[in-house]
Amino acid sequence: MPVVRDGCQAPTPVTGSGDRPGGAPVTFARVVRSEIAQAFRDHAQAYDRYEAFVSQSFCKLSYRIERESDFAIHAQVQSADGFMIGRFSTRAGRGELIRTRAAINQDGQDRFAIYLPLRGGLEVQQLSRTARCAPGSIMFVNMAEPFVQRKLGDNDTVYFFMPRSFVEQRLLRDDAWCGRSLAAESGLPRLVSESVAAFQRDAAEMSDLDFVSAARLLGELVLLSLCGAADAGSDLSPVRARNLARAKRIIRARLSNADLRIGDIARECGISVRYLHELFRGEGASVYEYLKRQRLQRARSLLESHGDAVSVTEVGLCCGFANASQFSTAFRLAFALSPRDVKMRMAQLRRAD
């Protein structure tokens, strides 16, 4: 059976010859390619086909779009090994594309994206930030966090996706860049902009192995550009950045362990407890606060996506809380409503649909 990853069928492994001793086979991912060209004047279901294409090849979204009679879409997407390069060129179709928590839970997308407008512009709202992205700029977006993308009219945008694991190994405070526009008219950001556009233009002619290799190199360049911009306002060294990213990954992987201790996290990172506290102090929250916030965010996601199938107690235990009372108290303090309130709201929304 096909393996499902990131809400899509995983690329088929391909065996080829490589540099391993004795000519041992090397496995790499096959590129999945898809394309759509639709115009409302040619087919009344152009909008519906566009939305289905986006859900299958990009991510699941909800739409509040003006269904204009001159709407047209031409899009190409190529993806492999968690990386994706795509270009969406649209005429008309002003409105909002909304990425909800329910959609995130449904398609499992856990990647970061670079938006590169070639024509027209976008406005993106994420993590309480709102920014416009137009030609001459790029934007960093977390696909695992809700956002609203406003399409302001005719548009031609290139999108480059990178897996979370790839990003977190290289970029400190990845969410600090989400929902922000970065000027790309000179220096390294301009090189990033030109390289992303060139990769999209030439990807269709690349072999599968060349595509994956080029995507990884381009990802390195993109994150180097963001790191360079961050360095101007940060005194954290690359070593400290890697240690902090590693600690966060360990915490997110152990959220269900109610017995998880700060000493356990430090030990698995290979650092001292004192040093671990110092790393998080620069984040404006303690290790414990970060752990608790991650547990509560995961609990809310589970309640919103699976509230009918699980009890409040089950969700609390799954997210590392000792009992339902402790979970409900912490949840109410964080979100100003109880876990049962969330279950009831989602049930009402599903009935309304």
C-alpha positions, -999 to +999 in steps of 0.1 A: +000+000+000+013+035-007+027+054+023+009+087+032+030+116+043+022+153+045-013+145+033-002+131+000+011+098-014+048+096-006+071+096-036+080+062-050+116+052-040+139+048-070+171+028-069+201+041-088+239+039-087+258+063-065+291+069-048+288+042-021+316+017-019+312-013-042+285+005-062+258-002-036+224+012-047+213+046-035+176+053-029+161+087-037+126+100-041+107+102-073+094+136-082+056+140-083+045+165-109+010+180-114-005+208-134-038+226-140-050+251-166-086+263-162-107+293-172-142+301-160-153+310-195-143+275-207-157+255-178-182+266-151-164+243-126-131+261-130-131+274-094-140+240-080-112+223-099-088+249-088-097+244-051-094+206-055-060+210-072-048+232-044-060+207-017-043+178-034-010+194-044-005+224-020-025+223+012-061+222+024-077+257+025-111+272+030-121+299+005-139+332+005-134+342-031-153+364-056-162+340-084-155+364-112-164+355-148-129+362-161-112+339-136-084+317-150-057+296-133-025+280-146-004+261-120+025+237-120+037+218-089+066+194-085+075+177-052+097+151-037+112+142-003+092+168+015+103+196-008+080+213-033+083+240-059+051+254-075+039+283-095+003+296-094-007+322-120-043+335-116-064+361-132-092+376-111-105+356-081-100+382-054-106+370-019-093+350+011-077+316+013-079+304+049-058+277+065-076+265+096-065+243+125-090+216+113-074+216+078-039+214+093-050+183+113-066+168+083-038+170+058-009+168+083+012+194+064+042+203+086+064+223+063+076+258+058+071+278+027+087+307+009+063+329-011+079+347-041+054+370-060+064+376-096+033+397-104+006+412-082+008+408-045-005+389-015-013+398+021-007+371+047-019+371+083-002+345+106+007+344+143-010+378+149+011+395+122-001+409+089+023+417+060+021+423+023+044+404-001+049+419-036+075+415-064+109+424-049+101+406-016+098+371-001+077+358+028+082+329+052+050+309+061+045+280+085+021+255+070+014+239+104+000+272+118-033+288+108-031+317+084-052+339+061-038+346+026-056+375+008-054+375-029-056+411-041-063+404-078-043+391-107-014+372-093+017+351-103+035+336-073+062+309-069+061+288-037+089+267-023+082+242+005+108+227+029+102+200+056+101+211+092+130+188+102+152+204+075+143+239+087+146+233+124+181+219+120+193+251+105+171+280+116+167+294+151+132+308+160+117+297+128+083+311+137+098+345+143+099+349+105+064+338+098+040+364+085+068+388+078+079+402+044+117+404+036+130+428+010+148+408-018+161+436-040+198+432-032+224+410-015+217+374-004+179+378-004+180+388-040+201+357-048+175+337-030+147+353-050+165+347-083+174+311-073+138+301-063+125+315-096+152+297-116+146+264-098+108+266-106+116+274-142+141+245-147+127+219-124+106+202-150+137+193-170+156+179-140+161+142-132+145+130-099+179+129-082+189+163-095+156+178-083+160+165-047+197+176-046+189+211-060+159+215-036+181+208-006+208+232-018+182+259-024+168+253+010+202+258+025+205+291+007+170+303+018+177+295+054+212+311+052+195+343+041+171+342+070+199+334+095+219+363+081+190+387+087+184+373+122+221+376+132+218+414+131+195+413+161+207+381+178+237+373+199+230+336+198+258+315+181+250+288+156+259+262+183+234+277+207+208+279+179+212+242+171+210+232+208+178+252+213+162+237+181+172+202+193+156+208+227+124+220+211+122+189+189+127+166+219+100+184+239+075+182+210+083+145+206+077+137+243+046+157+250+026+126+260+051+117+287+036+131+320+069+122+338+091+142+314+116+163+334+138+191+325+168+170+334+156+143+309+155+169+281+190+183+290+204+147+291+190+138+257+204+170+243+238+163+259+239+196+277+235+207+314+202+218+329+216+252+336+226+257+300+192+245+289+176+272+310+199+298+295+189+288+260+152+293+267+157+325+287+165+342+254+131+330+241+112+349+268+098+318+283+111+291+306+116+255+295+086+245+316+064+272+300+074+261+265+065+225+274+032+234+289+023+257+260+031+229+235+010+204+254-020+228+255-017+236+218-016+200+209-046+193+232-067+220+215-058+206+181-069+171+191-102+185+206-109+204+174-101+175+150-112+145+170-135+158+197-163+135+189-141+104+192-122+111+224-130+123+259-115+153+276-097+129+300-082+110+271-069+141+254-054+154+286-036+121+293-024+120+257-009+154+260+010+147+293-014+160+319-017+139+351-055+140+353-086+157+338-088+183+366-052+195+360-058+196+323-091+215+324-077+241+348-046+248+326-066+248+294-091+274+308-063+296+319-046+295+285-077+298+262-104+314+285-127+284+277-128+248+288-120+217+268-157+208+268-165+242+253-142+235+224-158+201+218-193+217+219-183+245+195-168+220+169-198+198+172-221+228+164-199+238+134-201+202+120-239+201+124-241+235+107-221+221+077 
